[in-house]
Structure formats: structure tokens, C-alpha cells
Amino acid sequence: MENISIIAAVATNNAIGNKGDLLWHLPEDLQYFKRITNGHTVVMGLRTWNSLPVKPLPNRRNIVLSDVPLSIDGVEVCLSIEELLRIIKKDEQVFIIGGGIVYNQFFDLADTLYITQVLHDFEADTFFPVIFACDWAVVKESEIFTDKKSKLKYQFLVYSRFIRLKDLE
Ligand SMILES: NC(=O)c1ccc[n+]([C@@H]2O[C@H](COP(=O)([O-])OP(=O)(O)OC[C@H]3O[C@@H](n4cnc5c(N)ncnc54)[C@H](OP(=O)(O)O)[C@@H]3O)[C@@H](O)[C@H]2O)c1
């Protein structure tokens, strides 16, 4: 089975984005994202791709999901999840990096969630799925940090999915 993880920065009301942009600027979170995904494969929706200030993300295999075939330098474009699952190797570490539409589609396929929990509510138009405590266990929890500039408080959490019944069949 593929090794699929989700990585996202999520507000306490599950907000992740508004009008095509992120809701905050947290340099430490960007460093964390880089460290965790470095050398691996990142998968994103076309809108998230369009919002990236630097692209493709260096030292990572960049895959973009799009409903229309596109030719973009340094990127593989997939027209469906089925196509994506066909082109990733069994031992490849795949990170789903957003946005809302893509997180929703991969939520049931992922085994690990790397969540930067931003301890604040935000008005938004894009949200992360609800992480139910009956499905996910927190396996790593950082201290609570405060961003120097915005004063936002945030914490790095790693969740692991409880074993699924279908995996036991
Ligand atoms: N806080 C965070 O960690 C975080 C991370 C990433 C993004 N974001 C935010 O999330 C927002 C963007 O999210 P979004 O939900 O609007 O869009 P998105 O998930 O980034 O992209 C959605 C688009 O991807 C394509 N797509 C998705 N699934 C597909 C599939 N199965 N097959 C083919 N194409 C597929 C479609 O593109 P087309 O139909 O156009 O071809 C779809 O409209 C932005 O505000 C961004 O800043 C936040």
C-alpha cells in the first residue's frame, strides 16, 4: 500500500485558506513543511499550485491534480486520483499538501497527518476535514510556539490513524 501522509496548517475552526491564499504567514511552519517534505513527493490541487510563490517546490517530486491536461515544466499533472495512484511507487513517501478539495479526497487514504495547529479562529472559504479522536491518535505533540511578528500561537501535531477494519480483512 502507498505511504500517504497529509500535511496542513489548520486553524482551530478548521480554516485553511481564503480567496486562494493562506490565512497567516508563519516562517517556522514553512521551515517545518520544507523539512518534513524534503526529498519526497508532494501532491496538490491546481489552485494550490497556482498560489505557490516558488514552484515547483525544489528537491521534491511535484504532482498537480487537474481536470484538464496541462504541460508545466518540472511537474507531473494527473487527471485523477486513480492516475496518481498508478504513477507513485509502493515505497514512495507521498505528502498531500492541499488544498481543501484535495485534502477531502485523500483524507480516507492517508495514514498520517502532519498538522500545524494554529490556535486561533479565522474567517475562511476553505476548510480542513474534521479529525475525529475515534479515528486518529496524536503520536507527536510539540510545545506551543508564538510567532514573533503576528503573535499567533501554534503547535506541531502528528496524528496516526487507528488500524482500519478493512486492513484486517
Ligand atoms: N493551510 C494549509 O496548509 C493550506 C495548504 C494548501 C492550500 N491551502 C489553501 O487552500 C486553498 C486552495 O484550496 P482549494 O480547495 O480551493 O483548491 P485545491 O484543492 O488546491 O485545488 C482544487 C483543484 O485541483 C484540481 N483537482 C482536485 N482534485 C482533482 C482530481 N481528483 N482530479 C483532477 N483534478 C483535481 C481541480 O482543478 P481544475 O478543476 O481547475 O482543473 C480542482 O479545482 C487556498 O486558499 C490555499 O491557500 C492551505
The ligand as an SDF file (V2000), in Angstrom:
LIG
                    3D

 48 52  0  0  0  0  0  0  0  0999 V2000
   -3.3510   25.8450    5.3450 N   0  0  0  0  0  0  0  0  0  0  0  0
   -2.7790   24.9740    4.5310 C   0  0  0  0  0  0  0  0  0  0  0  0
   -1.9940   24.1190    4.9600 O   0  0  0  0  0  0  0  0  0  0  0  0
   -3.0540   25.0320    3.0550 C   0  0  0  0  0  0  0  0  0  0  0  0
   -2.3620   24.1880    2.1820 C   0  0  0  0  0  0  0  0  0  0  0  0
   -2.6430   24.2570    0.8170 C   0  0  0  0  0  0  0  0  0  0  0  0
   -3.5850   25.1480    0.3460 C   0  0  0  0  0  0  0  0  0  0  0  0
   -4.2310   25.9600    1.2370 N   0  0  0  0  0  0  0  0  0  0  0  0
   -5.2520   26.8980    0.7580 C   0  0  0  0  0  0  0  0  0  0  0  0
   -6.3370   26.1610    0.1850 O   0  0  0  0  0  0  0  0  0  0  0  0
   -6.9350   26.9600   -0.8390 C   0  0  0  0  0  0  0  0  0  0  0  0
   -6.9520   26.1660   -2.1300 C   0  0  0  0  0  0  0  0  0  0  0  0
   -7.7350   25.0010   -1.9280 O   0  0  0  0  0  0  0  0  0  0  0  0
   -8.9830   24.6240   -2.8750 P   0  0  0  0  0  0  0  0  0  0  0  0
   -9.7940   23.6150   -2.1500 O   0  0  0  0  0  0  0  0  0  0  0  0
   -9.6390   25.8890   -3.3170 O   0  0  0  0  0  0  0  0  0  0  0  0
   -8.2750   24.0110   -4.1810 O   0  0  0  0  0  0  0  0  0  0  0  0
   -7.1610   22.8650   -4.3840 P   0  0  0  0  0  0  0  0  0  0  0  0
   -7.5560   21.6490   -3.6070 O   0  0  0  0  0  0  0  0  0  0  0  0
   -5.8070   23.4310   -4.1810 O   0  0  0  0  0  0  0  0  0  0  0  0
   -7.3120   22.6040   -5.9490 O   0  0  0  0  0  0  0  0  0  0  0  0
   -8.5400   22.1770   -6.4440 C   0  0  0  0  0  0  0  0  0  0  0  0
   -8.3960   21.9100   -7.9340 C   0  0  0  0  0  0  0  0  0  0  0  0
   -7.4990   20.8290   -8.1610 O   0  0  0  0  0  0  0  0  0  0  0  0
   -7.9740   20.0240   -9.2250 C   0  0  0  0  0  0  0  0  0  0  0  0
   -8.3380   18.7090   -8.6830 N   0  0  0  0  0  0  0  0  0  0  0  0
   -8.5890   18.3980   -7.3870 C   0  0  0  0  0  0  0  0  0  0  0  0
   -8.8650   17.0900   -7.2760 N   0  0  0  0  0  0  0  0  0  0  0  0
   -8.7780   16.5540   -8.5200 C   0  0  0  0  0  0  0  0  0  0  0  0
   -8.9470   15.2490   -9.0490 C   0  0  0  0  0  0  0  0  0  0  0  0
   -9.2630   14.2100   -8.2520 N   0  0  0  0  0  0  0  0  0  0  0  0
   -8.7860   15.0720  -10.3670 N   0  0  0  0  0  0  0  0  0  0  0  0
   -8.4460   16.0960  -11.1830 C   0  0  0  0  0  0  0  0  0  0  0  0
   -8.2680   17.3590  -10.7400 N   0  0  0  0  0  0  0  0  0  0  0  0
   -8.4360   17.5930   -9.4190 C   0  0  0  0  0  0  0  0  0  0  0  0
   -9.1680   20.7430   -9.7920 C   0  0  0  0  0  0  0  0  0  0  0  0
   -8.6370   21.6890  -10.7130 O   0  0  0  0  0  0  0  0  0  0  0  0
   -9.3390   22.1510  -12.0790 P   0  0  0  0  0  0  0  0  0  0  0  0
  -10.7810   21.7240  -11.9960 O   0  0  0  0  0  0  0  0  0  0  0  0
   -9.1930   23.6330  -12.0800 O   0  0  0  0  0  0  0  0  0  0  0  0
   -8.5670   21.5020  -13.1710 O   0  0  0  0  0  0  0  0  0  0  0  0
   -9.7040   21.4880   -8.6010 C   0  0  0  0  0  0  0  0  0  0  0  0
  -10.4960   22.6030   -8.9260 O   0  0  0  0  0  0  0  0  0  0  0  0
   -6.1150   28.2300   -0.9480 C   0  0  0  0  0  0  0  0  0  0  0  0
   -6.7270   29.2390   -0.1750 O   0  0  0  0  0  0  0  0  0  0  0  0
   -4.7740   27.8320   -0.3470 C   0  0  0  0  0  0  0  0  0  0  0  0
   -4.0500   28.9200    0.1550 O   0  0  0  0  0  0  0  0  0  0  0  0
   -3.9950   25.9130    2.5590 C   0  0  0  0  0  0  0  0  0  0  0  0
  1  2  1  0
  2  3  2  0
  2  4  1  0
  4  5  1  0
  4 48  2  0
  5  6  2  0
  6  7  1  0
  7  8  2  0
  8  9  1  0
  8 48  1  0
  9 10  1  0
  9 46  1  0
 10 11  1  0
 11 12  1  0
 11 44  1  0
 12 13  1  0
 13 14  1  0
 14 15  2  0
 14 16  1  0
 14 17  1  0
 17 18  1  0
 18 19  2  0
 18 20  1  0
 18 21  1  0
 21 22  1  0
 22 23  1  0
 23 24  1  0
 23 42  1  0
 24 25  1  0
 25 26  1  0
 25 36  1  0
 26 27  1  0
 26 35  1  0
 27 28  2  0
 28 29  1  0
 29 30  1  0
 29 35  2  0
 30 31  1  0
 30 32  2  0
 32 33  1  0
 33 34  2  0
 34 35  1  0
 36 37  1  0
 36 42  1  0
 37 38  1  0
 38 39  2  0
 38 40  1  0
 38 41  1  0
 42 43  1  0
 44 45  1  0
 44 46  1  0
 46 47  1  0
M  CHG  2   8   1  16  -1
M  END
$$$$
